[in-house]
Amino acid sequence: MHYAVVHFGTDRKDMSQTAKNSIRLNPYHPSTVFRVNLYDLPPKTTYYYKVESVDSTGRTDGVTSPIKKFTTPDRGE
């Protein structure tokens, strides 16, 4: 079993929050799509994140994405 782990936070130097979801690796595909849900994030907030895959023991495969960012939408409140 492998997991997609997202490390995220509002400061690119402190991405200490994490979320994970299981993934299925396919050795016949050159890439893997990682999908992880993040719930209850405040609106209009910018987050920085990076993604890695780990095995069932928590050991990383050594590949981590570059740091990216997203901003949560305004909920219209």
C-alpha positions in Angstrom: 0.0 0.0 0.0 1.2 3.5 -0.9 -0.1 6.8 0.2 0.0 10.4 -1.2 1.0 12.7 1.6 0.4 16.5 1.3 2.4 18.7 3.6 0.8 22.2 3.7 0.6 25.4 5.6 0.2 29.2 5.2 3.9 29.7 5.4 6.1 28.1 2.8 8.8 27.5 5.5 6.3 25.8 7.8 4.2 23.2 6.0 3.6 21.1 9.1 0.0 20.2 8.5 -0.5 16.9 6.6 -3.2 15.0 4.9 -2.9 11.6 3.2 -4.9 9.2 1.0 -4.1 5.8 -0.4 -2.9 5.6 -4.0 -2.4 2.8 -6.4 0.9 2.7 -8.2 0.8 1.4 -11.8 4.3 0.4 -13.1 3.0 0.6 -16.6 2.2 4.4 -16.3 4.9 7.0 -16.3 3.1 9.1 -13.7 0.6 8.8 -10.8 -2.3 11.1 -10.0 -2.5 12.0 -6.3 -5.8 13.1 -4.8 -6.1 14.2 -1.2 -9.0 16.1 0.3 -8.4 19.0 2.6 -11.5 20.0 4.7 -12.6 23.0 6.7 -9.9 25.4 5.4 -10.8 29.1 5.9 -11.8 31.1 2.9 -9.5 33.5 1.1 -6.4 31.9 2.6 -3.2 31.1 0.6 -1.6 27.7 1.4 1.8 26.3 0.3 2.1 22.6 -0.3 4.3 19.8 -1.5 3.4 16.1 -2.2 5.3 12.9 -1.6 4.5 9.2 -1.7 5.2 6.9 1.2 4.8 3.2 1.8 2.7 1.6 4.5 5.5 2.0 7.0 5.8 5.7 6.3 9.0 5.5 4.4 9.2 7.9 1.5 10.2 6.9 -2.0 12.5 9.9 -2.1 10.5 11.9 -4.7 8.9 15.1 -3.5 7.0 17.6 -5.7 8.2 21.2 -5.9 6.4 23.6 -3.5 3.2 25.0 -5.1 0.5 27.2 -3.7 -3.3 27.7 -3.9 -5.8 30.1 -2.4 -9.1 28.9 -1.0 -12.2 30.5 -2.6 -14.4 33.1 -1.0 -17.5 31.4 0.4 -19.6 34.5 -0.3 -20.2 35.2 3.4 
